[in-house]
C-alpha cells in the first residue's frame, strides 16, 4: 500500500548481496529497484519462536558511567559474529533521564533496564516510537513488563555500544 512497515509486519525485501562490515555480519545490500511487499503479520507466539537465548549479550567487559554492561572495545568486537539479537525478557523498566553531555543543552534520554539470564543491562533505547512516547512522559521510571527486545551494536567514538533498537511489549 506504500505505507511504512511496522514492527511485527512480515515483509518480503528484495536483496542483492551480503555486505558484512566488522561485526555487523547481518548487513545486506537491498535492491532499490524493487518494491517491498507486506506478506503478513507476526503474532506474539510466533515472535517467541524467533528469539535467541545467548548466555550473555556478546561480551560484558565494561560499562559507561550511565550504563551497565553496555560497552564493547574495538578489539573485543573483532571476534564477534553478529551485531543483532532478538531476546525475550520478563520485565523491562524504562528510565527517562535528564542527560547533559560535554556541557551542552540538557535533553531527555530513555534507558531500558532488564535482566537477561543472570546478567543485568542498562542500555539506551533507540526505538523512535518508545523514545518519543517516554520522553513526553518526563523524567521517571516506567515498567513495561514482558517484552521482546532487538538489541543491536552501534559504533561511536572508538567503542561499540549495546542499544535497544526495538521494543515489542507483550500487550
N, C-alpha and C positions, 0 to 999 in steps of 0.2 A: 504493500500500500504506500510505500515511500516514507513511512514513519521510522523513527529511530528504534533499534532493538532495545528491549528491556531485559533486565535480569530475569532469568529462567526461560526466556524465549529460546527455542531451538532454531538455529539459523544455519542455512547452507551458505558457506562462504567460499567462493572460488579462490584457490590458491595456486601460485605459480611454482614456488620452490622454497625450501627451507633457507632461513637467513639467520643462523645462530650467531650470537656475539657474546663473548665472555661466558658468564654463567647463564645467560639468557638463551638457552638452547631451544626454547619453545617458539622463537620468532619465525614468522613466515612472511614471504612477500605475497601480498594479495593481488589478485587480478583486477586492475582498475577499470577494465572494460566490460565487466560482467556484474550484473546486479546481484545483491544478496537476496536470499529467499527465506521467508519465515516458514519453517516446516512443522511447527508445533510449539507446545509449551510444556515444561517440565514441572511435575508436582513434587512436593516435599519428599515423598518416599523414593521417587526416582533420583532426586538430588542426593539423598543419603548414600545411594549405591555408588556415587561418583567421588565421594570424599576419600581422602587418604588419611592414614593414621601413623605418620612418622613419629618416632620416639621424641625427636626434637625438631624444631623448625630450623633446618640446616645445622648451624653451629651456634652455640651460646657462649661466646667468648668475651663479649663486652656490652656495656650499656652506656647510653648517653646520660647526661645529667638529668634529663626529664623522662627517660625511658627505662625499660628493663628488658634485657636480652634482645635489644633492637638493632645492634650494630655488628657488622662483619668486616674484617680487614680485607684489603685488596688481595693480600697473599692467601688468606683462607678461601676467598671466593674463587680463586683459580681452580680449586679442586671440586667445586660444586657442579652438579649435572643438570640443575634446574633453577628457575627463579620464580616459579609459581607453585602454589599448593592450595588445594581446597580441603579445609578441615571442618569438623563438627565440634562445637563447644557447648557445654551445658548452660553456661552463663557468660554473658558479655555485659560489661559495665562500660558505659561511655562517660568520659570526664571532659567537660569543656573547661579549658584553661586559658587564662589571660597570658599571652605569650609576647615577650619583647626580646628581640634578637639584635644584638650589636647596637643597642641604644636607639633602635628605630621606633616607629609608632607601634604601640601595643595592638595586638589583634587576638581574636579568639581562635584557638585550635582545638580539635577534637581528638582525643586519645582513647583507644579501646584497650581495656584490661581484661585478661582472661587467663584461664589455666588450660594447658594442653598437656595431657598425661600428668607428670609431676612438676612440670615447669610452669612458671608464671611469666606473662608477657605484658608489657605496656608499649603499644605500638600506635603511631599516628594513623589516623583514618584519612584515606584519600578518596573514598567513595563520595562523589559530589552531592548526592541526594541526602545522605546522612550528615555530611559536613554542614550543609546549609540548614537542614532542619534543626540540628542540635546547637549550632551557633546561635540561631534565632531564639532558642530557649534560654541562653545565657549561661554564665559560669555555674557549674554544679556537677553533680554525679547522677547518672541515669541508668537504670537497669533494663536491659533488653531481654534477658533470659536466653533461651536456647536459640542458637544461630548456626548457620554455616558461614564460614569466612574464606574469602580468597585472600591469601597472603602472598605478597609479591616482594621482590627485591628491587630497590631503586638505587642508582649510583648518584652520590652527591659529595663533592669535596673530598675525594680520596677514601671514601668508605661506602660500603653497601649498607642499606637500611631496610629492615623488615617493615612493611607497610600493610595496613588493612585496605586492600583495593576494592573489595565489595563485601557488604554485609547482607545476608539473607536471613531475616528472622523467621522462626517457625510460623508465627502468626502472620 
